């Protein structure tokens, strides 16, 4: 048997992992499985982002059981598809238990799944379940609202999206690997629940729980990040923040950017990177966004990174935003319009642009602002 990993269900939310498989571990084979009506079956995984060919052909759900018999581990990912989570995932978990496979998931399973899993664990069943998030939050309890928060001695860089679906995770992973290749220690908090899978940390689930006050969430995130700083002693802390920082409109509110605000109260960022959809921007608009971000987060914007996703107003409904992807050459043409703008405007999928962004970050922290000698 080869060391094989199954990722299910594969969709846009998972493409960043596929493009950075070296961070997942030493799997000899990775199988991507999605639903028959997804429009991806039989196609290369690059169909999700119109990027470079990956070499991975997406297989239909009908292949799942057969592939499970020959795999070592299954990664169940939170999907962009609207699913009945218990109906889709529970049969997979049960089958994995029968076969003695390791199951990993990057989201909180519903009660229907946990009601099956907990007796299996108590009875020393073959099922091996590993949540890939919140590893470091188990001993962090909701604090007294009057608790103090800690200062940080390591520079903190926020990666934010003006809206959702801006390829933030891909940017985070790219930056981290480029910095580490130059010998720097980077502590990374990913903008979703995949962190522990890739040698990083996941954005903590307690930030979305309804049983805590905003004050408690701020203090807990501060402690969460401080614990990482103290144990890893990094040169840079890279924080990816889920969702968008402003409402898209009155219907799609991005939760009003509350998550990013809470995080910025827990730790003051030393620099910001903003990811954008492809759109017909002009300098006046980018300058407005820059001023907004710098005022809101009390920090400097180091660069814009444009992805090739675009909001699809024709397909979107009142409850579900839809996106389309444009060819990357349109992004290349768009960024050229801002060649002389004071803030670098970069193409998120262009490796040369990411090298430039990495260089700019190092210069900013070690020369311009002397936050730390990176």
VOPAGU-2260 file (C-alpha; in pm, 1 decimal, decimal comma):
REM VOPAGU-2260
SITE   aa  ch    i         X         Y         Z
SITE  UNK   A    0       0,0       0,0       0,0
SITE  UNK   A    1     127,1     346,8     -83,5
SITE  UNK   A    2     105,2     631,6     162,0
SITE  UNK   A    3    -218,0     777,3      21,1
SITE  UNK   A    4    -433,0    1072,4     129,1
SITE  UNK   A    5    -789,3    1136,4      12,0
SITE  UNK   A    6    -925,5    1492,1      16,7
SITE  UNK   A    7   -1306,8    1505,9      16,3
SITE  UNK   A    8   -1498,0    1700,0    -100,2
SITE  UNK   A    9   -1251,9    1888,0    -316,7
SITE  UNK   A   10   -1359,3    2236,2    -425,7
SITE  UNK   A   11   -1233,2    2593,5    -441,5
SITE  UNK   A   12   -1175,5    2599,1     -64,6
SITE  UNK   A   13    -912,3    2324,9     -97,8
SITE  UNK   A   14    -708,2    2437,0    -397,1
SITE  UNK   A   15    -454,0    2623,6    -180,0
SITE  UNK   A   16    -368,8    2295,5      -3,8
SITE  UNK   A   17    -330,1    2116,4    -335,7
SITE  UNK   A   18     -93,8    2387,0    -458,5
SITE  UNK   A   19     114,0    2350,1    -141,0
SITE  UNK   A   20     111,2    1975,1     -91,2
SITE  UNK   A   21     468,6    1976,5      36,0
SITE  UNK   A   22     332,2    2128,0     357,3
SITE  UNK   A   23      85,9    1842,9     408,7
SITE  UNK   A   24     350,7    1578,0     467,6
SITE  UNK   A   25     515,0    1294,5     280,6
SITE  UNK   A   26     214,6    1143,0     104,8
SITE  UNK   A   27     313,9     944,9    -201,5
SITE  UNK   A   28     -30,7     984,1    -354,0
SITE  UNK   A   29    -314,7    1233,8    -310,4
SITE  UNK   A   30    -663,5    1167,1    -445,6
SITE  UNK   A   31    -914,9    1448,9    -493,1
SITE  UNK   A   32   -1282,1    1352,3    -484,1
SITE  UNK   A   33   -1583,2    1576,9    -542,1
SITE  UNK   A   34   -1951,8    1553,7    -627,5
SITE  UNK   A   35   -2081,3    1448,1    -966,8
SITE  UNK   A   36   -2254,6    1779,6   -1033,0
SITE  UNK   A   37   -1963,4    1998,6    -929,0
SITE  UNK   A   38   -1841,7    2060,2   -1282,9
SITE  UNK   A   39   -1492,3    1940,6   -1189,3
SITE  UNK   A   40   -1511,5    1564,8   -1245,0
SITE  UNK   A   41   -1250,7    1437,6   -1488,5
SITE  UNK   A   42   -1076,5    1775,0   -1496,8
SITE  UNK   A   43    -752,1    1900,1   -1351,4
SITE  UNK   A   44    -787,0    2062,0   -1009,3
SITE  UNK   A   45    -682,7    2394,8   -1163,3
SITE  UNK   A   46   -1040,3    2425,7   -1292,8
SITE  UNK   A   47   -1124,0    2584,9    -955,9
SITE  UNK   A   48    -888,9    2881,6    -987,2
SITE  UNK   A   49    -777,4    2882,8   -1352,2
SITE  UNK   A   50    -417,0    2866,2   -1234,0
SITE  UNK   A   51    -130,5    2643,7   -1344,4
SITE  UNK   A   52    -210,2    2277,8   -1413,0
SITE  UNK   A   53    -169,0    2068,2   -1096,2
SITE  UNK   A   54    -158,8    1717,2   -1245,1
SITE  UNK   A   55    -441,9    1602,8   -1015,8
SITE  UNK   A   56    -760,6    1488,3   -1188,6
SITE  UNK   A   57   -1075,1    1521,1    -975,9
SITE  UNK   A   58   -1262,7    1192,4    -927,7
SITE  UNK   A   59   -1637,9    1146,2    -861,9
SITE  UNK   A   60   -1788,7    1059,4    -525,4
SITE  UNK   A   61   -1871,1     712,7    -661,7
SITE  UNK   A   62   -1498,8     631,0    -636,8
SITE  UNK   A   63   -1477,6     721,9    -268,2
SITE  UNK   A   64   -1540,7     382,0    -110,1
SITE  UNK   A   65   -1298,2     203,8    -341,2
SITE  UNK   A   66   -1028,6     466,2    -284,6
SITE  UNK   A   67   -1081,2     448,3      92,5
SITE  UNK   A   68    -987,2      81,5      95,4
SITE  UNK   A   69    -645,9     168,2     -49,0
SITE  UNK   A   70    -570,3     487,3     144,4
SITE  UNK   A   71    -404,9     563,5     477,7
SITE  UNK   A   72    -582,8     886,3     567,9
SITE  UNK   A   73    -888,6    1087,4     470,1
SITE  UNK   A   74    -910,5    1463,4     502,9
SITE  UNK   A   75   -1269,1    1585,0     529,6
SITE  UNK   A   76   -1277,3    1954,3     448,8
SITE  UNK   A   77   -1536,2    2220,9     506,5
SITE  UNK   A   78   -1691,2    2268,8     167,8
SITE  UNK   A   79   -1818,4    2567,3     -24,1
SITE  UNK   A   80   -2106,8    2346,7    -138,1
SITE  UNK   A   81   -2429,4    2371,7      59,1
SITE  UNK   A   82   -2434,6    2032,7     231,1
SITE  UNK   A   83   -2615,6    1839,1     499,8
SITE  UNK   A   84   -2296,2    1779,9     693,8
SITE  UNK   A   85   -2418,4    1474,2     888,2
SITE  UNK   A   86   -2563,7    1313,3     575,5
SITE  UNK   A   87   -2248,0    1362,0     369,4
SITE  UNK   A   88   -1970,2    1307,4     623,8
SITE  UNK   A   89   -2109,7    1054,0     871,1
SITE  UNK   A   90   -2116,0     759,8     624,0
SITE  UNK   A   91   -1753,8     836,7     535,4
SITE  UNK   A   92   -1654,1     842,2     902,7
SITE  UNK   A   93   -1835,5     513,3     969,3
SITE  UNK   A   94   -1668,9     342,6     674,6
SITE  UNK   A   95   -1330,3     474,9     777,4
SITE  UNK   A   96   -1386,3     331,9    1125,2
SITE  UNK   A   97   -1460,9     -10,2     981,9
SITE  UNK   A   98   -1145,6       1,8     772,8
SITE  UNK   A   99    -925,0     144,0    1049,0
SITE  UNK   A  100    -837,4     458,9     855,2
SITE  UNK   A  101    -724,1     789,0    1001,0
SITE  UNK   A  102    -982,3    1063,3     952,3
SITE  UNK   A  103    -889,9    1431,3     973,5
SITE  UNK   A  104   -1131,0    1721,5     953,4
SITE  UNK   A  105   -1075,5    2095,4     945,5
SITE  UNK   A  106   -1409,2    2203,1    1091,1
SITE  UNK   A  107   -1634,7    2126,3    1386,9
SITE  UNK   A  108   -1842,3    1815,9    1323,4
SITE  UNK   A  109   -2214,4    1835,0    1409,0
SITE  UNK   A  110   -2364,4    1652,3    1705,3
SITE  UNK   A  111   -2497,7    1371,3    1483,5
SITE  UNK   A  112   -2141,7    1281,6    1388,3
SITE  UNK   A  113   -2002,1    1318,2    1738,6
SITE  UNK   A  114   -2275,8    1094,3    1882,0
SITE  UNK   A  115   -2137,9     818,4    1660,4
SITE  UNK   A  116   -1772,7     897,4    1715,6
SITE  UNK   A  117   -1760,1     924,2    2095,5
SITE  UNK   A  118   -1878,9     565,2    2167,3
SITE  UNK   A  119   -1625,3     438,8    1912,3
SITE  UNK   A  120   -1345,6     617,2    2093,5
SITE  UNK   A  121   -1459,2     485,2    2430,7
SITE  UNK   A  122   -1471,2     126,8    2298,8
SITE  UNK   A  123   -1121,3     147,0    2150,1
SITE  UNK   A  124   -1267,3     112,9    1801,5
SITE  UNK   A  125   -1048,2     130,2    1492,6
SITE  UNK   A  126   -1168,0     483,0    1416,6
SITE  UNK   A  127    -893,6     743,7    1448,8
SITE  UNK   A  128   -1033,5    1095,2    1433,4
SITE  UNK   A  129    -818,6    1406,5    1446,4
SITE  UNK   A  130    -948,2    1760,2    1436,0
SITE  UNK   A  131    -691,3    1973,8    1260,2
SITE  UNK   A  132    -770,3    2287,4    1456,9
SITE  UNK   A  133    -781,9    2429,7    1808,8
SITE  UNK   A  134    -488,2    2219,2    1928,3
SITE  UNK   A  135    -356,9    2511,7    2133,3
SITE  UNK   A  136    -688,2    2641,8    2265,2
SITE  UNK   A  137    -794,6    2352,3    2486,8
SITE  UNK   A  138    -648,2    2500,9    2804,4
SITE  UNK   A  139    -746,0    2861,0    2727,2
SITE  UNK   A  140   -1063,9    2929,1    2924,4
SITE  UNK   A  141   -1299,1    3225,5    2886,4
SITE  UNK   A  142   -1137,1    3497,0    3097,9
SITE  UNK   A  143   -1275,8    3750,6    3336,9
SITE  UNK   A  144   -1370,6    4061,7    3132,1
SITE  UNK   A  145   -1129,4    4266,0    3344,1
SITE  UNK   A  146    -826,7    4054,6    3250,1
SITE  UNK   A  147    -520,7    4221,9    3104,8
SITE  UNK   A  148    -379,9    4148,5    2759,1
SITE  UNK   A  149     -17,4    4092,1    2659,9
SITE  UNK   A  150     214,2    4296,6    2443,6
SITE  UNK   A  151     402,4    4130,8    2157,2
SITE  UNK   A  152     772,7    4157,0    2088,7
SITE  UNK   A  153     754,3    3988,3    1747,4
SITE  UNK   A  154     629,3    4178,6    1439,0
SITE  UNK   A  155     278,3    4078,2    1336,6
SITE  UNK   A  156     160,4    4083,7     973,9
SITE  UNK   A  157    -211,8    4061,3     893,4
SITE  UNK   A  158    -332,4    3907,6     566,3
SITE  UNK   A  159    -687,6    4028,2     506,0
SITE  UNK   A  160    -940,8    4015,3     226,8
SITE  UNK   A  161   -1154,4    4311,3     138,7
SITE  UNK   A  162   -1421,5    4045,7      79,5
SITE  UNK   A  163   -1435,8    3666,2      90,0
SITE  UNK   A  164   -1289,2    3430,2    -172,2
SITE  UNK   A  165    -977,9    3638,2    -240,5
SITE  UNK   A  166    -720,8    3353,4    -226,3
SITE  UNK   A  167    -594,1    3464,3     115,5
SITE  UNK   A  168    -476,3    3116,8     215,5
SITE  UNK   A  169    -270,2    3071,9     -98,6
SITE  UNK   A  170     -98,5    3404,0     -31,4
SITE  UNK   A  171     -30,0    3312,1     330,9
SITE  UNK   A  172     127,4    2978,3     241,4
SITE  UNK   A  173     332,5    3134,0     -37,7
SITE  UNK   A  174     470,8    3408,6     184,9
SITE  UNK   A  175     552,0    3170,7     466,8
SITE  UNK   A  176     748,0    2934,7     244,9
SITE  UNK   A  177     943,1    3216,1      80,1
SITE  UNK   A  178    1039,5    3362,5     417,6
SITE  UNK   A  179    1133,4    3023,8     560,6
SITE  UNK   A  180    1345,1    2952,0     252,0
SITE  UNK   A  181    1553,0    3255,6     349,5
SITE  UNK   A  182    1604,5    3122,3     700,4
SITE  UNK   A  183    1337,1    3310,6     893,5
SITE  UNK   A  184    1113,8    3148,7    1154,2
SITE  UNK   A  185     747,6    3218,9    1079,8
SITE  UNK   A  186     455,9    3140,9    1310,3
SITE  UNK   A  187     143,5    3121,6    1099,2
SITE  UNK   A  188    -225,0    3136,8    1191,7
SITE  UNK   A  189    -422,7    3033,4     885,8
SITE  UNK   A  190    -752,4    3192,7     791,1
SITE  UNK   A  191    -931,5    2855,9     811,2
SITE  UNK   A  192    -910,9    2524,9     999,5
SITE  UNK   A  193    -627,1    2360,8     805,9
SITE  UNK   A  194    -342,1    2503,1    1011,3
SITE  UNK   A  195    -225,0    2200,0    1206,7
SITE  UNK   A  196    -219,9    1994,3     886,5
SITE  UNK   A  197      51,1    2214,1     738,9
SITE  UNK   A  198     273,5    2283,7    1035,6
SITE  UNK   A  199      91,4    2602,3    1134,7
SITE  UNK   A  200    -205,8    2696,2    1354,2
SITE  UNK   A  201    -571,8    2733,3    1268,3
SITE  UNK   A  202    -779,7    3038,9    1327,4
SITE  UNK   A  203    -943,7    2949,8    1660,3
SITE  UNK   A  204   -1304,3    2836,1    1663,3
SITE  UNK   A  205   -1384,2    3023,9    1982,8
SITE  UNK   A  206   -1384,2    3346,0    1779,4
SITE  UNK   A  207   -1712,6    3232,1    1621,7
SITE  UNK   A  208   -1886,6    3094,2    1931,0
SITE  UNK   A  209   -2199,1    3266,9    2057,3
SITE  UNK   A  210   -2149,4    3186,7    2425,9
SITE  UNK   A  211   -1873,0    3441,0    2483,5
SITE  UNK   A  212   -1865,3    3817,2    2485,3
SITE  UNK   A  213   -1654,0    4016,0    2239,9
SITE  UNK   A  214   -1428,3    4117,7    2527,2
SITE  UNK   A  215   -1361,6    3754,7    2617,9
SITE  UNK   A  216   -1283,4    3669,7    2255,8
SITE  UNK   A  217   -1032,0    3953,1    2233,2
SITE  UNK   A  218    -854,9    3843,7    2550,6
SITE  UNK   A  219    -855,7    3476,5    2448,7
SITE  UNK   A  220    -712,4    3551,0    2103,9
SITE  UNK   A  221    -443,4    3761,4    2266,2
SITE  UNK   A  222    -350,1    3469,0    2492,9
SITE  UNK   A  223    -367,6    3221,8    2205,4
SITE  UNK   A  224    -122,2    3425,4    2000,1
SITE  UNK   A  225     102,0    3502,3    2297,1
SITE  UNK   A  226     129,8    3131,9    2373,5
SITE  UNK   A  227     249,6    3072,0    2018,4
SITE  UNK   A  228     499,8    3357,8    2036,1
SITE  UNK   A  229     646,9    3232,3    2363,1
SITE  UNK   A  230     680,1    2869,2    2255,4
SITE  UNK   A  231     801,6    2917,8    1896,9
SITE  UNK   A  232    1004,1    3240,0    1929,3
SITE  UNK   A  233     944,8    3335,3    1564,5
SITE  UNK   A  234    1092,3    3619,3    1361,8
SITE  UNK   A  235     745,9    3703,3    1226,1
SITE  UNK   A  236     386,2    3615,5    1315,0
SITE  UNK   A  237     165,5    3582,8    1005,3
SITE  UNK   A  238    -206,7    3608,5    1082,8
SITE  UNK   A  239    -464,5    3522,3     818,0
SITE  UNK   A  240    -808,8    3656,2     910,4
SITE  UNK   A  241   -1123,1    3483,8     779,6
SITE  UNK   A  242   -1392,8    3660,4     581,3
SITE  UNK   A  243   -1395,1    4015,7     458,2
SITE  UNK   A  244   -1324,2    4337,8     642,2
SITE  UNK   A  245   -1621,4    4537,8     510,8
SITE  UNK   A  246   -1976,3    4454,8     399,4
SITE  UNK   A  247   -2000,2    4383,7      27,3
SITE  UNK   A  248   -2347,6    4536,5      25,8
SITE  UNK   A  249   -2659,9    4539,3     243,9
SITE  UNK   A  250   -2729,7    4174,3     159,1
SITE  UNK   A  251   -2380,6    4024,0     181,6
SITE  UNK   A  252   -2241,5    4181,4     496,0
SITE  UNK   A  253   -1921,8    3978,7     559,4
SITE  UNK   A  254   -2043,9    3979,9     921,6
SITE  UNK   A  255   -1966,4    4353,2     907,5
SITE  UNK   A  256   -1594,2    4283,4     941,7
SITE  UNK   A  257   -1636,5    4208,4    1312,9
SITE  UNK   A  258   -1383,5    3922,8    1313,2
SITE  UNK   A  259   -1100,6    4136,8    1178,6
SITE  UNK   A  260   -1185,9    4412,9    1426,2
SITE  UNK   A  261   -1176,1    4175,4    1725,1
SITE  UNK   A  262    -839,1    4035,4    1616,9
SITE  UNK   A  263    -696,9    4385,7    1577,0
SITE  UNK   A  264    -800,7    4465,0    1935,5
SITE  UNK   A  265    -623,8    4149,9    2057,1
SITE  UNK   A  266    -296,7    4228,9    1879,2
SITE  UNK   A  267    -192,4    4544,7    1699,4
SITE  UNK   A  268     -56,9    4452,4    1354,6
SITE  UNK   A  269     273,0    4598,1    1239,4
SITE  UNK   A  270     179,1    4563,3     872,3
SITE  UNK   A  271    -114,8    4474,4     645,8
SITE  UNK   A  272    -157,4    4288,6     316,1
SITE  UNK   A  273    -496,3    4327,1     147,4
SITE  UNK   A  274    -627,3    4067,0     -99,6
SITE  UNK   A  275    -876,1    4183,0    -362,3
SITE  UNK   A  276   -1107,3    4034,8    -622,3
SITE  UNK   A  277   -1044,9    4127,1    -982,8
SITE  UNK   A  278   -1251,4    4436,7   -1063,3
SITE  UNK   A  279   -1239,4    4772,6   -1242,1
SITE  UNK   A  280   -1044,5    4954,1    -971,3
SITE  UNK   A  281    -895,6    5300,5   -1000,5
SITE  UNK   A  282    -638,3    5484,5    -789,1
SITE  UNK   A  283    -904,6    5688,9    -609,8
SITE  UNK   A  284   -1072,9    5367,3    -491,1
SITE  UNK   A  285    -749,5    5199,8    -378,9
SITE  UNK   A  286    -646,9    5514,8    -193,9
SITE  UNK   A  287    -982,3    5517,4     -15,3
SITE  UNK   A  288    -938,0    5153,4      89,8
SITE  UNK   A  289    -581,5    5223,4     202,3
SITE  UNK   A  290    -689,2    5510,8     424,2
SITE  UNK   A  291    -975,7    5306,3     566,3
SITE  UNK   A  292    -753,7    5009,3     651,1
SITE  UNK   A  293    -471,2    5212,8     799,0
SITE  UNK   A  294    -711,1    5409,6    1016,7
SITE  UNK   A  295    -903,3    5104,1    1128,4
SITE  UNK   A  296    -603,3    4884,4    1206,7
SITE  UNK   A  297    -354,7    5156,7    1305,7
SITE  UNK   A  298     -93,8    5010,7    1074,7
SITE  UNK   A  299      59,7    5048,7     728,4
SITE  UNK   A  300     -67,9    4880,1     414,3
SITE  UNK   A  301     229,0    4706,4     250,8
SITE  UNK   A  302      57,2    4586,3     -63,2
SITE  UNK   A  303    -254,5    4487,4    -254,0
SITE  UNK   A  304    -272,5    4135,5    -400,2
SITE  UNK   A  305    -533,9    4085,1    -672,7
SITE  UNK   A  306    -668,7    3735,2    -739,0
SITE  UNK   A  307    -860,3    3625,8   -1047,6
SITE  UNK   A  308   -1194,8    3572,7    -873,9
SITE  UNK   A  309   -1471,6    3813,5    -962,8
SITE  UNK   A  310   -1814,8    3854,3    -804,1
SITE  UNK   A  311   -2083,9    3709,8   -1033,2
SITE  UNK   A  312   -2386,6    3932,7    -983,0
SITE  UNK   A  313   -2591,9    3743,1   -1239,8
SITE  UNK   A  314   -2566,5    3404,6   -1065,9
SITE  UNK   A  315   -2581,3    3528,2    -707,1
SITE  UNK   A  316   -2903,2    3502,1    -511,3
SITE  UNK   A  317   -3016,5    3690,5    -203,4
SITE  UNK   A  318   -2864,5    3419,7      18,2
SITE  UNK   A  319   -2561,2    3296,7    -173,4
SITE  UNK   A  320   -2276,9    3486,3    -338,0
SITE  UNK   A  321   -2141,0    3333,2    -656,6
SITE  UNK   A  322   -1802,8    3390,5    -816,5
SITE  UNK   A  323   -1642,9    3341,5   -1154,3
SITE  UNK   A  324   -1274,5    3330,9   -1248,8
SITE  UNK   A  325   -1110,3    3540,6   -1517,4
SITE  UNK   A  326    -797,0    3452,1   -1709,0
SITE  UNK   A  327    -483,7    3553,8   -1519,3
SITE  UNK   A  328    -371,5    3778,5   -1803,7
SITE  UNK   A  329    -654,5    4018,5   -1713,5
SITE  UNK   A  330    -509,6    4047,4   -1363,5
SITE  UNK   A  331    -165,5    4113,1   -1514,4
SITE  UNK   A  332    -310,9    4391,3   -1729,0
SITE  UNK   A  333    -502,0    4541,6   -1437,4
SITE  UNK   A  334    -199,7    4562,4   -1207,6
SITE  UNK   A  335      -3,8    4752,1   -1473,9
SITE  UNK   A  336    -251,1    5039,3   -1440,3
SITE  UNK   A  337    -110,5    5102,3   -1091,4
SITE  UNK   A  338     258,4    5078,1   -1173,8
SITE  UNK   A  339     330,1    5423,3   -1025,8
SITE  UNK   A  340      93,7    5396,8    -729,1
SITE  UNK   A  341     257,3    5435,8    -386,2
SITE  UNK   A  342     135,2    5094,5    -265,5
SITE  UNK   A  343     246,5    4789,1    -467,9
SITE  UNK   A  344     -42,5    4629,1    -657,0
SITE  UNK   A  345      49,4    4268,6    -729,4
SITE  UNK   A  346     -88,2    3960,7    -900,2
SITE  UNK   A  347    -145,0    3702,6    -629,1
SITE  UNK   A  348     -66,2    3406,9    -857,6
SITE  UNK   A  349     246,7    3558,9   -1010,9
SITE  UNK   A  350     553,8    3410,3    -840,1
SITE  UNK   A  351     773,2    3706,4    -929,6
SITE  UNK   A  352     520,9    3938,6    -765,7
SITE  UNK   A  353     520,2    3723,4    -452,7
SITE  UNK   A  354     900,5    3737,1    -445,0
SITE  UNK   A  355     875,9    4115,7    -466,3
SITE  UNK   A  356     619,1    4123,0    -184,3
SITE  UNK   A  357     844,6    3907,2      34,1
SITE  UNK   A  358    1136,2    4142,9     -30,3
SITE  UNK   A  359     919,7    4445,6      50,6
SITE  UNK   A  360     804,8    4287,2     377,7
SITE  UNK   A  361    1160,8    4215,8     486,6
SITE  UNK   A  362    1267,3    4569,9     397,5
SITE  UNK   A  363     973,0    4723,7     579,9
SITE  UNK   A  364    1032,5    4535,8     903,8
SITE  UNK   A  365    1411,1    4543,4     914,8
SITE  UNK   A  366    1500,3    4877,1     753,0
SITE  UNK   A  367    1214,2    5122,5     722,2
SITE  UNK   A  368    1051,1    5072,1    1058,9
SITE  UNK   A  369    1310,4    4880,7    1260,5
SITE  UNK   A  370    1042,8    4664,0    1418,2
SITE  UNK   A  371    1291,8    4381,6    1427,1
SITE  UNK   A  372    1607,7    4300,0    1235,1
SITE  UNK   A  373    1465,1    4028,9    1012,4
